Amino acid sequence: MAAMTVQLVSPERVVFSGEATQVITRTLGGGEIAFLPGHAPFLAALVENHTRITLADGTVLDVAVHGGFVQVSGDTVSILSDVAELGDDIDRARALSAKDRAEEWLRREHDAEAAAALSRAHARLAASGGMAGVPGQH
């Protein structure tokens, strides 16, 4: 199967650099988008989301991406993220606690910072094993 180069970079480090057959991420105002080898040139802003990178061997690398940009040029997908965390590195208990705090905050007042915190928690939970088993989620 054809492959493309994927680079996922945050200000702190290169989170992933390698070959993949597909990348699925979520853009600002555009919803989820999938990139395959040979995709047309593309540039968009990203929202907090669970990004999935399908590696050449078929395994999926789950990543919580917290904003940034995605660019496709030739057979290279570059994700420049404000913060990116590999699913295996996420502390689920901490993410659940952050989700609960953000929901409580939103019950008291609608606040953009609380909504952003909830989006970050959801991205972390999704990237670290999904939302199944999380109270209030199916």
N, C-alpha and C positions, 0 to 999 in steps of 0.2 A: 504494500500500500504506500502511496506517496506520503511524504513527510514534509514538515516545515520546521523552521527554527523558531523557538519561543523563548523570549527573554522576559522575565518578570523581575522588576527592579523596584526597590523602595529606597528612600534616602539612606537607610542604614546599611543595606547590603543587596547583593544579587540573590533573590529568593529562589529562582530557578532559571537555568539556561540549558536548553537541550532540544531534542527532536520530539515532535508530537504530530499526531494526525488530525487533531481537532482541539479547538479552544471554545468554551462557552462562557460568556460573561454577560453583565447587564450594564447597559448604557443609560445615561441621563436622558429621560424623556423618550427613549427608544425601545425599552424592554430588553429581553434577552436576545443575544445574537450569537450565532455559531460561525466560527472561521474554520475553513478547510484549506488544504494546499491549493494554491491558485486563486485565492479570493481576490477580488478587486481591491485596489487601494482604498483605505478607510481610515478615518480619524474621528474619535468621539471621546467625550468625557464619561467617566464611570461613576456609578453610585456604589454604596456599600452592597456587597453581594458575595455569593458563593460562586467562585469561578472554578470551572472544571477543565483540566488539561489532560486530554487522552494521549498517553505516551505511545511510542511506536510499538511497544510490546502489548498494548491493549489495557494496561492498568491506568487508573484515573488518579491524577494528583488533585486533591481538593485543597482550595485556597480561599481564605477569607480576604477579600480585597476591600479596602476602605477608601474609596475615591481614587482619583487620578485620571489617566488617559490610556486609551488603547490605540495603537497605530498598526496598520497592516501595509506592508510595502514588499512587493515581490513575494517570496515565500518566507517572510519573517513577520511574526506577530510580536510586537513589543508592548508590554503593559508597564507603564510608569505609575506606580501607586504611592499615595501618601503613606499608607501602611498596608503591608501584606503579611499574612500569617499562614503557614502550612497547617492543614487540618490536624495532622498528627502532633503539632506543637501547642495546640490550643488546650487550655485548662477548662474543661466543660463545666466544672462546678463554679468556677469564677464567672464564666459566660452566663450561666443560669442565674447567678446572683445579680449580675449586671442587668440582665433582662428583667428580673423581678423589681429591682430598684427603679429602672426606667419606666416600667408599667405603673408603679406606684406614683412616681413623679407625674406622669401623664394623667392619672386619675385626679390629682389635685389641681393641675393647671396644664393647659396646652402650651408647650414650650418647644421651640425648635431644637434646642440642645438635648432635651429629653427624647424627642423623636429620633434624633441622630444617634443617641446612645442606644436606643432600642433597635435601630437598623443595624448598628455594629454588632450588638449581641446576637441578633438573628443570623447575620452573616457568619459569625464565629460558630454558632451552634450548628448551622447547616453544613459548614465545611468540616466540622469535627465529628460528624456521624449522623447528621440529619436532625430534624425536629421531632421525629417519633420518640415517644417517651418523655417529651417535655410537656409539663402540665398546660392544658389549654390548647394543645396542638394535636393534629391528627396526621 
